[in-house]
Amino acid sequence: MTGKKTPEKNNSGRGQRDLRVRVKTAKGRKLSSTLWLERQLNDPYVQRAKKEGYRGRAAYKILELDDRYGFLKPGARVVDLGCAPGGWCQVAVERVNALSQNPKKPQGTVLGVDLQEIEHIAGAELHQLDFLSDGADEQVKTWLGGRADVVMSDMAAAASGHKATDHLRIVALVEAALDFAFDVLEDGGTFVAKVLAGGAENSMQTMLKKNFKKVANVKPPASRSDSSEKFVVAMGYRGRDLNAADGAEDDADEDWPHKD
């Protein structure tokens, strides 16, 4: 891989360097791979993640969501579904004071689960587990020593290349995460998950509003503008009641300032 910077001229006619890194096409590398690599090298969130020690730019999505909605509270018990590579766990550890040595600060718990083995994260408890398997919810509650205050998921289904199929896979994965959250969340808890561009599906939105006091479908600034993802943040879990009245406050925020 070779980075190339090409000089440009500004309106005053003086030479000015273009600091954008451009990647030359390598033998055997597809154009799409080259463009992806070039975007990664020029992504300020990728650069910031490397500098600040996070395991990927996705960490800033949960940071921005928590800055706005404040669900990662000191002392909270957090479950991160599909947690690899671990950026969301890293943020949660910081926010719930799981690494604090100050006895006066509340000590939270961060539990990450994933199908694959995850490299150790200080302050987090990581387990290789399929959250869809029988008894996974009870196992998680045993590890936590009770119910969770937050269940969060940045999972994405493997792409097949067929748009309709991929859509169904994404919907099914989010629905499964929500069903899991119903089983392990404490009353008043929060569910955060990656969804589609339009936000949660209508049937899921109805379910969320029945079981949470406030539901937001948002796209944080760290989510690339050309990405189809959004995130649902459902707060104030009422306890699972499929027949509850639809009384949740709806915050479909389409105007969050976005920088890519």
PENORMO-V870894 format. One record per backbone hydrogen bond with DSSP energy under -0.5 kcal/mol. CO is the residue of the C=O (numbers start at 1). NH is the residue of the N-H. Records with the same first field share a line. If there is no record, write none. Layout:
CO->NH ; NH
This chain:
2->24
4->6 ; 22
6->18
8->16
10->13
14->10
16->8
17->19
22->4
26->29
30->34
31->35
32->36
33->37
34->38
35->39
36->40
37->41
38->42
39->43
40->43
42->44
43->47
44->48
45->49
46->50
47->51
48->52
49->53 ; 54
56->59
57->60
58->61 ; 62
59->63
60->64
61->65
62->66
63->67
64->68
65->69
66->70
71->73
73->76
76->78 ; 109
77->149 ; 150
78->111
79->81 ; 152
80->83 ; 113
81->154
83->86
86->90
87->91
88->92
89->93
90->94
91->95
92->96
93->98 ; 99
94->97
96->75 ; 108
97->100
101->103
102->105
106->75 ; 108
109->78 ; 111
110->112 ; 125
111->80
112->127
113->82 ; 83
114->129
121->124
123->110
124->126
125->112
127->114 ; 129
129->131
130->133
133->136
135->139
136->140
137->141
138->142
139->143
140->144
141->145 ; 146
148->186
149->190
150->79
151->192
152->81
153->194
161->163
162->166
163->167
164->168
165->169
166->170
167->171
168->172
169->173
170->174
171->175
172->176
173->177
174->178
175->179
176->180
177->181
178->182
179->183
180->183 ; 184
181->185
184->148
186->189
188->236
189->237
190->151
191->234
192->153
193->232
195->230
196->199
199->196
201->205
202->206
203->207
204->208
205->209
206->210
207->211
208->212
209->247
211->238
213->249
214->235
215->251
216->218 ; 233
218->231
220->223
222->224
224->227
230->195
231->218
232->193 ; 234
233->216 ; 235
234->191
235->213 ; 214
236->213
237->188
241->244
245->247
249->215 ; 251
251->217 ; 253
252->254
253->219
